[in-house]
Amino acid sequence: MIEHRKGITIAILLIIAPPLVTLIATAHQMIGTGGDGLIRASAVVAPPAPPPPAAKPAAPAAATPAAPAAPAPTATSAAPAQVPGRSALDFSASRPDWEGFLRGADPEAGKQLAATGKPGAGVQACIACHGPAGITPTGGIFPNLAGLSREYLAKQLADFRSGTRVQPLMNTVARALTEQEIGQVAAYYGTLAGPPLHVGEFGGDAARKLDLQGDGARALPACANCHGLRGMGEGPLLPRLAGQSKEYFTDQMNAFRNGSRQNDDVGVMRAFSQRLTDSEIEALALYYAGPPPKPK
């Protein structure tokens, strides 16, 4: 019985002793810093300045001629040593190239280019596919450009030019345009009003719920969170969906799903499109497209 108690006592001491020793050592270091409080940085005393050099005694008159004086130091001082480290420029946000394309862009020059193209470079007029007012008259897979922001259009053309977004016809067109011409075309279409709104007349409750509420169980936010109420767009780089043809909407959603379109910001559209069913994509396409355009 006595040995049992002795063993318990030793075990308790072994448990308590290490943290107790650590606590005592820490307190000793804190108190040893000096001053009134437990934690106080030690005072830093600057070293005393070195005494000025003693003046040399004057040479006697009979001394030998003094050596010529050393040349006086020049006013030019040595360049300061480079100190490694970061500068303020290291923390500056990088800006995309397409922003420079828009700087000083003339919409009127863009209007002329959209109407005539660049025949010498093999670029047909934009209006051939996108309509005379940026609204594709017959729908199909050609998007309406009217109603999209100049920033969004400049980014897409820059992505087509670099190959970040792949579509053979548009890759050819964008690479034949100069940076200035891309800015002009984007600036022109950015001034045009989008097609009339008929959002929500088709697509049913499933599309309406995805647009306004999303589906939390599938980590699907409401479409309106990014693309605005009724698909009107939100900010310069989140495009308007309202009025785009159901064929174009479906084509782009499928491109995001299969990875053939990859220029979405941090892959959000690729992720969201893969969580939607085929029927939901079709319903959303009808929801945003509204009635088909009337033939003229």
Steps between C-alpha positions, in 0.01 A plus 500: 500500500783738593685420178182565301460847654866574447463413130200732467695784663796455264269496197331824610840667555613394153188657350523828693878554501570578127240778458592639843867523406408666167280753681775589748759540222267723297424721800870532571567616144215750510602647832862509395427760230504773765263790549179527692291250303545132434524547123709794389754517224854562616618854446731540204793727578678650204876450507700813589638697208870446440724790624636733234856423393769686693664787316855430392772737636629755254825409331809701608627773265813307415312192399533357155247615239163338554375249253236627259154496654264222401236608250176613659217249474265566213141607562371185336404246765482128448161368389303350788496125511188337362283369780316180408126495552171606344392833364153654489468398133514133597154537653337687210207319340569393144265635237376296200624598155150558363455801727767673294311414180207712622708802598394780265298260279279677244150345467450659159808327363366178649164553328674538165708188559191300604325602179784436255739257665861475378481343153876519453551287812217260417269633773135532404272765643376435854145580393496191277461277807397737779247715317512869403415613855686227692188283522514177303180505292447123477637376832721198468842460662611857425466715812336839527778753564268791574442534873840358594755728664805625312723343766343156459525522120864614510589213733329241278672631187834500683433142611415398144820670384719318754320167465375499859152470352473272199263547208670462162320783320541750783862397563576588137313830517654614829855418389452709187399805707749730666474581869366844407234349272387258770451796733307694234262213419439428869440869570247522216292196597514610862292804405211297354186412694414132537197324357155546658447309824265205521676310775303244694221437253636151424705242685256433783544500876824301493681771303343778708617336822855456371507862388368651823593245771747248366531162668696494824506121518709494181704811586331689218456872576221693335588600144385851590780527756749544217296581191257742659125491544324374188840428348586866440868460587694605808812711471725530196613136474184305593304491175136561429313176433161651423418484133774256397364224277433163656739341249788727603430461872486120473811488282704701752376307802596175332840648413554581867386149596738317269789740558526633144437849641735581786519879526259530793636654819659227720285237326169593664287448188667168429413386852142630498416367154607149603250508789209578268301237314437515127135587560596784738738650245227482237249662739743783585569554129128546434462714814762755394427494127135589517289481184685427175578805285231590250606457136538826309 
